[in-house]
C-alpha cells in the first residue's frame, strides 16, 4: 500500500476517535457503561472467536457505541455468506485494518543482495453480528434482564406490529435511522417497565412517520441542538404522549428527555406558535399510525 493510502486510513481512524472525544465519548470506556443489555465486557471478536487487538479494538468499540450493537462479534460480508447468512440491506460496515510486513530482496549501492522489511497497512470492512441475519444461534447475544422480568402488553404489541415498521431490537440506544428507514430499539428487558418501553417505541414510530414516503415532515434538521432538531424531537415527544393516552399507558418520563428541555424552551421562546405547530404535526403522526391499524382506535374528540 502506498504511503498516501496508508495515511488516509490513519486519518480516517484518528478522525473517528477525535470526533468521539469531541462529542464527550471515550470509545474505550462507553461499551460497558452505556446501559447495554448484553451484560458482558469483552474485546471485539472475530468470526472465529479470536479477539481483535490494538487500534481495531478502539474502532469497533466506537462503532458499537455509535450504532448501538450488543454483539461483540464481527465478520466480513464473505464470512457471513460462508455461514449461509447475509448482511441486512442498508447496513453500514465498519473499518478495521490489517498490519503486516513482507521481506523484499534488493540490491544496495555496492550491488549486494540485501533483505528489507516493508510494512503495510490494509483496510477492510466488517459487520457486527447484529447486522447479519441467519447466523448460527451462538453468534447472537442473549439479553440479560436489567430489571425484573417485563411483561409485554398485548394491545400495545399489536398496535406497533400493525404499522409494519422495520423495528430492530438490539443495543442500548433507541433511534430512527431515516436513510435506511428502520427503528432501533433496545430489548424490552433493558427498560424499567413495559410502559416505558412502549412510550419509547411510540416516540421512535412518530419519527418514522416523517419519512418522505409517509408524511414527508422536515424542519430543516441539521445537527443535534439546532431548532430543526429540537422541533422534530418535540413532535415525537408529543406524539408519544398522545399515543400513550390512546393505548392507556402511563409511562415514566424517558431519562434522556431532560437534555432536550433547554433546546425546546429556546424554540418556544423564538416562536410563540411553535407548540401549536408541533402539536398539529404530532397529531398527524399519531393519526397516520392509527390508519395502519386493522381496527382503528379512535382518539377522543
N, C-alpha and C positions, 0 to 999 in steps of 0.2 A: 504494500500500500504506500502510495506516495505521501510525503510529509504533509501536503495540503489536505489530503483526505483524512489523515490521522489527526491533524489539528482540528478539522471540522468535528470529528467525534468527540475530542476533548472539549471543544467549545460547547457542543450540544449538552454533554453531560454536566459540565460546570454550570452552564446556563440554567438547567433544570434545578440543580441544587440551590443556586443563588436565588432563583425565583421562589423556591420553597422557604428559604430563610427569610427573604424579604416579606413573605406572607405570614411570618411568625411561626412557621412549621419547621421543626427539626426532623428531617426524614429518617434519622436513625433512632428516633425515640417514639414517634407517633404510633406505629403499628400496634403497640400493645397498650396504649393509653387512650385510644380513640373509641372506647366502648364497643369494640368489635365482638361479635357473637362467637367467634371461633374459639376463644378462650385459651389459646396456646401460643407461646412465644417461640418463634423458630426463625432460622435463616431461610431465605428463599430457597426452594428446592427445584432441582432439575426433574425431568420426567421420570428418571430412574431412581429418584430419591436422594441423589447426591447433592449436598448444599453448594450454592454459589459462593464465591469469595470476592474479597476486595471491593472495587468500585461497583460491581454488579449487585452487591447486597444493598448499597445505598440507592441505586437506581430502581431496583424492584420494590424495595420498601416504599420509596417515594411514589411509584406507580400505584401500589396497593392503597396508599392513603388517598391519592388523588382520585382514584376510580372506585374506591370502596370495596376492594376484594377481601374475602375472608380466607380463601385457599392460599396456602404457602407455595403451591406447586405451579410450575410454568413449563411450557413446551413450545416447539415450533409448529407451524402450520402442518408441515410434513409429518412430524411425530404424531400429531393428532390423527391424521389420516391413517397412519400405520396402525393405530389402535381402533380403527373403524369409527372414529369420532369426527366432529367437524367444528371449526370455529364459527360462531353465530354471525350472521350477516350484520355488517355495520360495526363490528367490534374493532377497536384500535389496538394494535400491538405495542409492545414496549421494547425499547432499545437495550440490548446487552452487548458486551464486547468480548472478544477472544484475543488474548495476547499470546504471542509465541515468537520464536526466532528460528531462522534457518541458517545453516552453515554454507557459505559460498567460498569456493576456491578462486582466488585472484592472484595476479602477478604483481609483485611490488616493483619498485623502481629498479631494483637490481635484477629483475627478470626471474625472481624466485616465486614458486607457488606458495601462497600463504592462505590460511583459512580465516575467514572473517564472519562473525555472527551478525546477522541482520535481523533486527527486531521489527515486528509488525503488529498492527492492531486492526482487527476486523470487527465491524459492527453487524449485528443481525437482529431479527425481530422474534420475540417470543410472546405467547399469550398466556394469561392466567387461566387456570382450570375453570374458574368461574365463568370464563368467556367461551367455554367449549362444551358442546352438547354431545352426549353419547359415550363419555369415558367410563371405564370400569369404576364401580362404586367407591373404591378406596381413594380415588383422587379427590373426592368431594368432602369438604369439611362438614361434620355434623354439628350444628349449633348446640351449645350447652346453655340451658336456660340461665339467664342472668337474674331473673326474679323467679318467683314461684310459677308453676305451670299456668299459662294463659289460655283461657278457654275462648275459642272463636265464637263470634256472634253470627248465627246463621243468616239472618236477613241482610246484614251488612256484607257478608261474604258474597251473597247472591247479587247484591247491588253492584259491587265493583267488578265481579266476574262478567256481568252482563254488558259492561262497557266495551269488552274485548280489547282493552288497552294492553300493550305489551309490558307486563309488570315482572321485573326480575328481582328475586329475593336473594340478597347477598350483602355482605359487608356491613359497615356501621354508619352509612350515610343514606339519607333519603333525598332524591332529586329527580327532576325530569330532564332528560337529555334530548333537546329538540332536534338536533341534527340527525341522530339515529332513531328518534321518535320512540323512546322507551322510558319507563319509570323504573328507577331503582329504589327498592325498599329493604331495610334490614329485616331479618326474620322476626316474626311476631314475638319470639322468645326474648328479643332484645328490649322489649317495651315493658314498662311497669304494669300496664294493664291493657286489655284488648281495646278499650275505648280510645286510649292514646294512639294505639296502632292505626285504628280506622280513621281517626282525625288526621293523622299524618298522611295516610294514603289519600284521604279526601283532598288535602292540600295539594298533593302532587298531581292528582287527577284534574284538579282545576287548572294547574299549569298546563297539563296535557291538552286541554281544550283550546289553547292559544295557537296550536299548530295551523299552518296555512290551509291544510285540508279540512279543518274544523271551523273554528271561529275567527281565525286569522287576526288575533289580537297582538298588537305591537305598540309598546310605549316608548320605543327607541332605546331599549335597554342596551347598555354598552358594557358596563362593568359594575362590580359589587359596590353598592353605596350610592350610585347616582340615582337621579329621580326616576328614570325609567325602570330601573331595577326595583326600587322601593315601591313604585306604583304596582308593578306586577305581583310583588310579594303581598301587598295589601289586598289585591283582588283574590289571591289564593287563600289568604288568611280568612277573609270574609266568606268566601265560598265554602271553605271547610266548616266554618261555624254554621252556615245555612244548611249544609248537608247533614251535619251532626244533629241539628234540630229535626230535620226531616226523618232521619234514621233513629231518632230518640236515643241519642248518645250524649253523654255528659263528660267529655274528656277534660283532663288537666291541660293547662297551657303548655305547649311544647317548650322544652328547655332552651332551644335556640332562638325563640321569638324575641327575647329581650334585646338581642343585638340589632333588631330591625326598628326598634321603637324610635330611636333618635332620627333615623332617616325618614320614617313615616311622618314624624312630627314636623320635620322640615318641609316635606311635600305639602302637608296640610296648611302650614303657615304661608307657603308661597301661593297657594291656590285654594280659595275657600270652597270651590266646587269639587275639589279632588275626591272627597269622601263620597259625594253623591255619584260621581263618575265611577269610582271603584266599586261601590255597592251595585250599580247597574250592571257593570261587567261581571261581577261575581254572580249576580242572579242569572245572567245569560249563560254563564259557565255551568251553573247548577241545573238550569233548565235543559241544557244540552245533554248533560249526564242522565237526567231523568228520561229524556226522549229515547235513550238507548235501552231502557228497561222494557221487558215484555209486558209488564203491567205498571204503567207509570204511576209513581207516588205523587199525588197532587199536594203541592205546598198550600198551606192555609193562605187565604187572601189577606 
